[in-house]
């Protein structure tokens, strides 16, 4: 009695993307690839993005919870968040992360 075997589908490698990009990205991006040592800013899509923009935004967003709306301190933090928002959009941070704070989310929506 003879057994016929049908061809088994070959497993696809897990690291292959189904639609490869015509311009592949490097396998990993390190901080020094974005801003080399000694460089404090870079132009991305025509906008100058300073080193520390993300950290400043996060620090101000956290600080906002401790401030009373209508005070000069609150207004200053909101102004700074509005000024930093375009940099966050430009680098793609808001494509990956959403703020937990409804107030911060509203500020970002106003600047959009």
C-alpha positions as CSV (number, residue, x, y, z in Angstrom):
1,X,0.0,0.0,0.0
2,X,1.5,3.3,-1.0
3,X,1.0,6.5,0.7
4,X,0.9,9.6,-1.4
5,X,2.0,12.8,0.4
6,X,0.6,16.1,-0.6
7,X,3.0,19.0,-0.5
8,X,2.9,20.8,2.9
9,X,2.8,24.6,2.8
10,X,6.1,26.1,3.8
11,X,6.0,28.4,6.9
12,X,6.7,32.0,6.1
13,X,9.6,33.7,8.1
14,X,8.2,35.7,10.9
15,X,10.4,38.8,10.3
16,X,9.2,39.4,6.7
17,X,6.7,42.2,6.2
18,X,4.0,41.3,3.6
19,X,4.5,44.6,1.8
20,X,8.2,45.6,1.9
21,X,8.9,49.3,1.6
22,X,10.8,50.5,-1.4
23,X,13.1,52.4,0.9
24,X,13.8,50.1,3.8
25,X,14.4,51.6,7.3
26,X,17.5,50.8,9.3
27,X,16.9,47.9,11.6
28,X,17.1,50.2,14.7
29,X,17.3,53.9,15.3
30,X,19.5,55.0,18.1
31,X,19.4,58.5,19.8
32,X,22.7,59.4,18.2
33,X,21.2,58.6,14.8
34,X,18.6,61.4,15.4
35,X,20.8,63.9,17.2
36,X,24.6,63.3,17.1
37,X,26.6,64.2,20.2
38,X,26.9,67.9,20.6
39,X,23.9,68.7,18.4
40,X,20.9,70.3,20.2
41,X,18.3,70.4,17.4
42,X,17.4,69.0,14.0
43,X,15.0,70.0,11.2
44,X,12.3,67.5,10.5
45,X,9.8,68.3,7.8
46,X,10.8,71.9,7.9
47,X,10.3,72.3,11.7
48,X,13.2,72.7,14.1
49,X,12.9,70.2,16.9
50,X,15.1,70.8,19.9
51,X,16.6,68.0,22.0
52,X,14.5,67.8,25.2
53,X,11.2,68.7,23.6
54,X,9.5,65.4,24.5
55,X,10.9,65.5,28.1
56,X,9.7,69.1,28.5
57,X,6.3,68.3,27.2
58,X,5.9,65.3,29.5
59,X,7.1,67.4,32.5
60,X,4.7,70.2,31.8
61,X,1.8,67.7,31.1
62,X,2.4,66.1,34.5
63,X,2.7,69.5,36.2
64,X,-0.6,70.6,34.8
65,X,-2.5,68.3,37.1
66,X,-1.1,70.2,40.1
67,X,-2.1,73.6,38.9
68,X,-5.4,75.4,39.2
69,X,-7.0,76.5,35.9
70,X,-7.1,80.2,35.5
71,X,-3.9,80.9,37.4
72,X,-0.8,82.4,35.6
73,X,1.2,79.2,36.3
74,X,-1.5,77.1,34.6
75,X,-1.7,79.5,31.6
76,X,2.1,79.4,31.3
77,X,2.2,75.6,31.2
78,X,-0.7,75.4,28.7
79,X,1.2,77.9,26.5
80,X,4.4,75.8,26.6
81,X,2.4,72.6,25.8
82,X,0.9,74.4,22.8
83,X,4.3,75.5,21.6
84,X,5.8,72.0,21.9
85,X,2.8,70.2,20.3
86,X,3.9,70.7,16.7
87,X,7.3,69.1,17.5
88,X,5.6,66.0,19.0
89,X,3.4,65.7,15.9
90,X,6.4,66.1,13.5
91,X,8.4,63.4,15.2
92,X,5.4,61.0,15.2
93,X,5.0,60.7,18.9
94,X,1.3,61.4,18.8
95,X,0.9,58.6,16.1
96,X,2.1,56.1,18.7
97,X,1.0,57.5,22.1
98,X,-2.2,59.1,23.3
99,X,-2.3,61.3,26.4
100,X,-4.1,59.9,29.4
101,X,-5.1,63.4,30.5
102,X,-8.3,64.8,28.8
103,X,-6.9,68.3,29.4
104,X,-3.7,67.5,27.5
105,X,-5.6,65.7,24.8
106,X,-7.8,68.8,24.4
107,X,-4.7,71.1,24.1
108,X,-3.3,68.9,21.4
109,X,-6.6,68.9,19.5
110,X,-6.7,72.7,19.6
111,X,-3.2,72.9,18.1
112,X,-3.8,70.4,15.4
